[in-house]
Amino acid sequence: MDFLIDGPEDSRRTFVFAHGAGGAMDGSFMTRVARGIAAEEIRVVRFEFPYMSARRRGERRGMPDRQPILLDCWRDVVRELGGGERLVIGGKSLGGRMASIVADELAVAGLLCLGYPFHPPGQPAKLRTAHLETLKTQALIVQGTRDPFGTQDDVSTYVLSPAIQLEWIAGGDHSFKPRERENLETVIAASVRFITSV
């Protein structure tokens, strides 16, 4: 497994940061967030799901792997990094959603999701929240108030575990635009506060 690592090796916590459905681990969003968190003396480890690695090698394009493959990848990554005890896991959109499904199983220190896909855009009845009702791992979801995958109004009606905190980015969409630079500073600050608190 290939990793991109920022921040000190001896950090008390490591944030394992997975990409979204369409962006590689070294995309601009991933890089800016990873380096911003690492600047606060937190180790950040990025990796790619198998479909993205294959796309990078030019072997195939197309949709993300099926969920069992994505979840097994998360298990492999956590195992390779020495287990969940020192890790906060999560990611952008798809990466964070898959982390949320295995967080309790892997006994990680925390879960951090940036832009959680609560439902597909335009399909608010297709909720992806059942497992979030009983989540035991301490979690932070940072979400734009106008994210089409789950606006603030949408999410206010959901039943979510008391282990989950929500941090809202005013006016932000799924990638925290517009005012992306300013909003990403807020995202990074919220992430650092959470990682250092668990």
N, C-alpha and C positions, 0 to 999 in steps of 0.2 A: 504494500500500500504506500502510495506517495503522499507525503504531507508537506504543507507549507506551514512553517512555524515562525511566529513573531513573539517577541517578549522573552523574559528571562527563564532559563531552564529550571531554576529553583523557586519559582513562584509558588505560593501557597495553594493557589487555584489555577487550573487550566480550563480555558473555555474551548470546547471542541465545536467548531463552527461549520455547519453544512450549508451548501448552496441551495438556491431555489431551482425550480423546474428548468428554467431556460438559461441560467447563468453559471459559468464555470467558477471554480474556487478562486481564480485570479482575476475575476471581473472587477470593474471599478467599485461597485458597491461593497463587495466582499473585502476588497483590499483596504478601502478607506475605513470601514468599520473595524477590521482586524487590527490595523495599525494604530487606530485611535485607542482601542482598548489596550493593546500591548504597550502603548506609551505610558500607561498607568501601572506598569510593573506587573501585568497579568500575562501569562503565557497563553497564546492563542494558536490553536492547531486547526488548519483547514485540510479538507480532503474532498475527493470526488466520488460520487456514486458510480457504479460500473458503466451505466449508459453514457455518462459524461466523459469518462476516461476513454471509452470506445470512440465517441464523437471526436475527441481531441486527436486520437490516432488516425482519424479518417476512416475508421472501419464501418461506422454507421451513423445515421442521423435519426431523428424521430423522437418518439415519446419517451418519458422516463420509464425505468424498469418498473415491473409490478411490485406492489407493496411488500410481499415476502422477501424479495431480493433487497429492497431498500432497508428493511428492518434488519436483515442478516448483515448487511454492510455496517450498520450502526453497531451491532453486536461485535463484529470483527474489529472495528476501530477502537471501541472501548477496551476490548481485551488486549489489543496491541499496545494501548497506552497504559496498561497496568491495572485496569479495573476502574469502577465508577467513583470510588470514595473521594478522590481529589478533584473530580471533574464536574464542571457545569457543561451540559450538552445543549445543543439547540441549533438554530440557524434561521435562514431567510425562508419564509413561506413553506414550501414542500420539505425542506431540510428540517425546519423546526417542527412541523407537523409529525414527521416520522420519529423525531427524537421524543416527542411527547408520548408516543405510543409505547416506547420501550423504557422510558425514564424510570418508572417504578421497578420494573424487572431488573434493570441494571444497577439499581441502588446508587444513583448518582447524587452528588451534593445539591444540584439544582438544574433547572430547565429554563432556557432563555429563548423565546421565540420573537423574531422580528417580522411583523407582518404575517400574522397567522391566517391561513385560508379557512375561515370558519364555514364557508360555503362557496360554491362556484359563483362567479359574477352573474347576476341576473337570475340566480336560482336559490333564493333564500330558504326554500323548504328543504334543500339537500344539505342538511347540517352535518358537520364533521366534528361533533362535540361530545358524543356519548362517553368516550373515555375521559374527557375533561371533567365530568361530573364527579368522578371518584378519585382523581389524581391525588397521590399522597406527597409526591416530590414538590418541594418549594419551587414556585415558578413565577416568572415574569413574562407577560406578553406586552410588547410595545407595538402599538397599532395606530395608524392614521385614522382620524375621525371620519374621513370620507373614503376609506378603503372599500372598494367594491366587493372584496372577499369577506367583509364584515365591518359595517360602519358602527359608530358609537351607539346609534339608536338600535341597530340590530342586536348588538352584543348585550345591551342592557336588559334584554328580555330572556337571555339564556341562563340556564342553571349551570354554574361552574363551581368547582371545588373551592373551598376556602383557602386552599394552598396557593391559589392563583392570584397574583396581583396584576392589575392592568395599568399601563401608562399610556396616556393618549397624546398623540402629536396633532395639535390643532391644525385642521385644514389639509393634513397629509393624506396621500393616496397609498397604494400598496408598496410603493418605493419611497414614500415620505416626501414626494414632490407635491406642489412647488416648494420653493425655498429649501431645496434639497441640502445645500451646504449647512444652513442654520439648523435644519431639522436633524441632520445626521449628527451634529454636535450634541443635540439633546438626546438622541438615541444612544450615542456612545456614553454620555454621562449617566444615563439611566442604567445602562448595561453594567458599567463599572460599579455603580452603587450596589446593584443586585449581586454581582459576582463576589464582591468583597464582603457581603453581608451573610452569605450562606456557609 
